[in-house]
């Protein structure tokens, strides 16, 4: 039976979201106190309005382009929404950016079920593939940037993460054959018996995942992701310019995106802590004064993560006000 009105979304916010938000607020409070709060406030206060507008426009363009990618992925699943509804759906998913790996954006599957009757299991792979394409695009930007700056730490990290990203879709595509091989080795395992029962209920999930892992997804989805994250890279670059920190585009991209990448794979909600401290360490190791570096990190995170999350919360409230289907399928899975 479908949850009534806002129950799923609000229940998540009450039970888990509030804890995450409080933890993040405490982290940022300590972050500001530790890294000279007066200097941080002065640096952020002196940002010109026109610079801030440019930064937010870049982030907004990035979000809009990623909504186009979502539209294409939904069409791949045989789901066609009016583009304005597709955009609203994508924005609503951003309300859950402050979750491990941003995987809380699977709340979009609930919205698709609630408003359009699409089974949850069929649409959950959408977010998984979106996140993979995001990390892949970030990785490519970091790999290209590292070629110019010759940072040994980043070079080794890029190599390891690149191998993982290359292997992941192959493992997912052939997970059935891999599972059968393992079951041949451990035929009496109760774990696999239970997993088989679970898989039988999630046949739609497997079918959708295989559809989204097709070559066409990477041919079309990856360039769209690269375009979207180029605007994110511009937003980071202009954030440094707004604070009068003179760094080249390849440096701001390498430092900013590698921090985002480490934050994403850490599975810490929103990458909070991991992203900021990695970013700060990279900047200070390059000779940027600690107060300036901390101000830059805060500006980048506020104008990207928190800006998009705020938009997402507004969009989620709007989508929850829409009329839900009167008789959606009883079986969500």
Secondary structure, DSSP 8 states (H G I E B T S, - for coil): ----TTHHHHHHIIIIIHHHHHHHHHHHHHHHHHT-HHHHHHHHHT--HHHHHHHHHHHHHHHHHHHHHHHHHHHHTT----HHHHHHHHHHHGGG-SSBTTGGGGHHHHHHHHHH---HHHHHHHHHHHHHHHHHHHHHHHHHHHHHH--HHHHHHHHHHHHHHHHHHHHHHTHHHHHHHHHHHSTT-HHHHHHHHHHHHTHHHHHHHHHHTSHHHHHHHHHHHHHHHHHHHHHHHHHHHHTT----HHHHHHHHHHHHHHHHHHT-BTTTTHHHHHHHHHHHHTT--HHHHHHHHHHHHIIIIIHHHHHHHHHHHHHHHS---TT--S---
